[in-house]
Amino acid sequence: MFYFDEAGFNLTPVVPYAWQECGQTRPLPSASSPRINVLGFLNKANQSFFHSVIGRVSSAEVIAAFDAFAAQGSSDTLRLVVLDNAPIHCSQAFQDCIDRWLAQGLVVHFLPAYSPELNLIEIVWRKIKYEWLPLNAYDSFDTLKKSLAEVLSLVGSKYRITFV
């Protein structure tokens, strides 16, 4: 079983809290930038597949990510993909692909409405944003792209989540 969702990253750093000496100010640069959207598949064994898009994500990008993920498997083995009911997941174009993916061994299952806590890949997005991306990743858009690509490539090895 794999969990699927998207997350966006830009030059506005995500810092839930910080510490500094009294009387000192720690500047944290923030700038507008293009958005890197990561579409990801993750299972409880930390096997992952990520597909990045610069800019807006539509059903076409989601379909492309599912096509690439389906191509990595075998029609002999079924893989269940759990996802939420976002409009880009429920579009007619996406729905039209479900039978094709099933023939490739990919079963699509939608979560109940308003239940993001059931989608375990949300934990990965939170870890990346709040813990795994270093602060210097936000120095420039190129640095953010490189840092994010490095973190994504190490999910499952250096960066792991223990699901109980």
Summary of the structure (lengths in Angstrom):
residues: 164
radius of gyration: 17.4
end to end distance: 14.8
largest distance: 63.7
contacts: 436
relative contact order: 0.21
helix: 37%
strand: 21%
